[in-house]
Amino acid sequence: MHRYFVTGLASRDAWVHARKEAPATLPQIIKSLGYNRLILQIGRGMVVPEPFSTESFTLDVYRYKDSLKEDLQKADLVISHAGAGSCLETLEKGKPIVVVINEKLMNNHQLELAKQLHKEGHLFYCTCRTKRHRHHKTV
């Protein structure tokens, strides 16, 4: 089972909402990439996708857990915000990571960190505005 885990997106409402626009196609897109499970940690987000499970795809949704360790360990790919803690914890687990940069932050430290970690070959990054049209690199 290939798992696609999304966590810690400060701008996750925009990210999740963009995926809610076409709920019927999201599982097909993720399945076409070889994944059959999507786990969303939505925190205090206002957009709450409806969890579901079919024979070939499962969407799990939760706000918070005491620890993300199990989800990170089981994930085959992690999508996260570009906070230093989230990036380092995922990289320490040896998991591939795509970070979505919160462009609304002052001085955009997430972009600086993401660019440097990408330059060193550790991750890929995008913004909520560019995620659908042009990724900085394809996974």
N, C-alpha and C positions, 0 to 999 in steps of 0.2 A: 504494500500500500504506500503510495507516494503522498506525502502531506505537504501542504502549502500553508504556512503559518504567518498570519499578519498580526503584528503587535505594536503598541506604543506610538501610533500615528497621532500626533497632536492635532493634525489636520485630517484625522481619519474620517470625519463626517463628510468632507468633500470627496475623499477617496471611496468610501462606502456608498455614498449617494450616487456617484458616477457609475458604480456597478449595479445599483438598484434600478437604474434607468432601463436596463435590459436584463432582468433576472433570468429569463429563459436562455439567454446566450452565455451567461457567465459560466455555468457548469461546462458547456461545450468548449469554451475557450480554454478553461483550465484543464479539462480532460484532453484536449488536443495537444497540450504541453506535457502530457503524461502524468497528471495528478488526478487523484480520485477523492481527495478530501481537502477542504478548505476550513481552517480554524481561524476565526476572527476574535481578537481580544479588543472589544470596543470601548473599554474604559467608561468615561462619563459622556460618551458621544450621544447625540440626539437621534441619530439614525440607527435603528435596531433591525437588522435584517432578520427574517424569519428562518430559524434553523430548519433543515429538512434532510431527509435521507432517501435515496433511491437505491436500486440495485447496483448502480455504477458510480454514484457520487453522494458525498455527505458534506453538508455545511453545518459546522458547529459554531455557536456564538456565545460569548460570555463577556461580562464586564471586567471582573478582576479575579485573580486567584492569589493565594499566598505566595506561590512561586510559579514562575514560567519555565522552570528547569525541565520538567517532563515534556512540555510542548516543544521547547527548543531541541531537546534530545531527539525527539521523534520526527522533527521536521526535516524535510528534504530541501526546502527552500524557505527563507524567512524574508518577509517584507516588513520594514520597520521605519520609524522616523530616524533621523541621523544624529540622535543623541549619543554622546560618547559611551555611556554605560550600555545602552542597547547594542551599539555596534560591537563593542569589545566583548560583551557577554556572548553574543552570537558567534563572533570570530573565534573566541576561545573554545567553543564547542565544535569548531571546524565546519560550520554550516555555511553554505552560500547565502549571501544576503544582498537584497536590493533595498536601498533606502529612498524614502520619499521625503524630500526636503520641505520643511515648513517655511515658505517664503515670507510669512508674516512676522517672523521674529526680527527683532532689532539686530543690526550688524550681522545677521545671517551666519552665525557660527556653524550651523549645520552644513551649509554649503561648503565652507572652508574645510571642515573635517571630511566630508564626503569626497571632495575633489582630491584631497591628499591620499585618503585610503584607496580611492580608485586608481590614482597614479601609481600607487605601490602594488596594485593588482589584487586588492583585498575584497572589493565590492563593486557593484554597479549602482548608479543613482539616477533619479529623475525628480521632477516636481509634479504636483497635482495638475498643473497646466500642461506639462509636456508628456505625461505618462501615456496618453493615447496616441500621440502623433510622432514624437521623436524621442526615443530613449537615448541616453548618452552612450549606451553600449547595449547590445543584445546579449541576454543570458544564454 
